[in-house]
Amino acid sequence: MKGGARELNPVVAAIFATLGPAGFVAAKLGITFLVLHEYSAVSSGVVAVASGVTCAAAANNAVVMRRRAKEARAP
């Protein structure tokens, strides 16, 4: 990852290392569809909340990366 950041979740880190960011998004979408299809007892609301939480984490990561880049440019 750029800027010296690192992923703390070993599963996500492995996906990023192997497939990159686009591969991570594809894997996340695939798993979401798999859960909705194979585990119909899980409400779509639960899946939506879980997806929302992971999107919030991704947004936080983007903010941290921007902050780190800005700090690196500062004198």
C-alpha positions in Angstrom: 0.0 0.0 0.0 1.1 3.5 -0.7 2.3 5.9 1.9 3.5 3.3 4.4 0.1 2.2 5.5 -0.6 -1.5 6.1 -3.7 -3.7 6.4 -4.1 -5.2 9.8 -6.6 -7.9 8.8 -4.5 -10.8 7.5 -7.2 -12.1 5.2 -7.7 -8.7 3.5 -3.9 -8.2 3.4 -3.6 -11.5 1.5 -6.3 -10.6 -0.9 -4.7 -7.1 -1.5 -1.3 -8.7 -2.0 -2.5 -11.3 -4.4 -5.2 -9.5 -6.3 -4.8 -5.7 -5.6 -7.6 -3.3 -4.9 -9.7 -4.2 -7.9 -9.5 -7.9 -6.9 -10.5 -7.0 -3.4 -13.7 -5.2 -4.6 -14.5 -8.2 -6.9 -14.0 -10.6 -4.0 -16.2 -8.6 -1.7 -19.0 -8.4 -4.3 -18.7 -12.1 -5.0 -18.9 -13.0 -1.3 -21.9 -10.7 -0.8 -23.7 -12.3 -3.7 -22.8 -15.8 -2.5 -24.1 -15.0 1.0 -27.4 -13.6 -0.4 -27.8 -16.6 -2.7 -26.7 -19.5 -0.5 -27.8 -18.3 2.9 -31.3 -17.0 2.2 -32.1 -17.2 5.9 -29.7 -14.2 6.4 -31.7 -11.1 5.8 -30.7 -8.7 3.1 -30.7 -6.1 5.9 -28.0 -7.8 7.8 -25.9 -8.1 4.6 -26.5 -4.4 3.8 -25.4 -3.4 7.3 -22.3 -5.6 7.1 -21.5 -4.1 3.7 -22.1 -0.6 5.0 -19.7 -1.2 7.9 -17.0 -2.4 5.5 -17.6 0.6 3.2 -17.2 2.9 6.3 -13.9 1.2 7.1 -12.8 1.7 3.5 -13.8 5.4 3.6 -11.8 5.8 6.9 -8.8 4.2 5.2 -9.1 6.7 2.3 -9.1 9.6 4.8 -6.1 8.2 6.6 -4.2 7.7 3.4 -4.9 11.3 2.3 -3.8 12.6 5.7 -0.6 10.6 5.6 0.1 11.8 2.1 -0.4 15.4 3.2 1.8 14.9 6.2 4.5 13.5 4.0 4.5 16.6 1.8 4.6 19.0 4.7 8.0 20.5 5.5 
